Structures are given as structure tokens and as C-alpha cells.
Amino acid sequence: MRVFGLVVLLVLGGMLTGCGPSGPPPLPLSQLNVQQARGHVVFETRCARCHYDRRNGGLHGPTMLGVFKHPSLPSGAPANDERVTATVLHGHGLMPSQADAVDQQDMADLLAYLHTL
């Protein structure tokens, strides 16, 4: 009975703390296509000061690792291109709008990169 209780505690602990992103790891940087590589540059320039892209854990904002591998964003909005674009361009919560810093091509490149995570 003691072993069973330990197993239940370990399973519940894993559920409560999260076990990291599900699915395959991010595409290696060396395997990004041209658009995805440009998106990585946009991420490093505009997003990396607040978000991690290739590891778990929050910085000033949530990690982007596996952002499209979950049904919803940390805000609860659906994890799709439309909602991510709206969040980047208009901001959300503590995240400021990036509309003046990210043009349409940058946004397309960024989305392509985020889909590799």
C-alpha cells in the first residue's frame, strides 16, 4: 500500500508541476529554412528579452517553447496564428504592443519560426 501511495503522489506531482512541452523538440537552428531563420532573428531582436524560445521557464513572459503544440496560449486564447499575431501586434497584459516594431513580413517570419519550437 505504501508503494501505491508513493506512485500516486509522484503522478499527481507531475501533473501539477507540468512535465514540459509535449511532442518533438524544437527544430535545430541549423535546419531552419530561410523564412524560419529570419523569424529567429526577429525573435532574438524583439522577443528574447522577455521570452525563452528553446527552453522551459518564464523570463518576464512565458516561454514560447511548444507554443503551437498546446491547444491554448498562457492567456487562454487559442494557440493559432491569428491569436499570436494579435498578441504581438496589440499586446496583452504586461506585454506591450509591437505594432510599430514588427512589419507584416517580420510577423510572417516570426510565426514560421514559432511553429518550429
C-alpha angles and dihedrals in degrees: 000000000000092000091050091053091050091050091050091050092050093049093047091046091053091050093050097045096039125237099237128262118332123231132032123340120261117287108265113257090240090062099051117119120232095271093046090049090052088049090053089055090050089050093049091047101042109017112027095080088068107019136050115221106186103033140046125257135069125272108181089318134025123290117266091211106125093357092152094039092074127068093237143026120245086264090060093249117130114276098241138121093261095055095042090050091049091049093050095044099040103025127227131225107328093351111102123221115270094194092116093048104042122058127197094270092047089051092051090048092047092051091049089053095045089054088061093059 
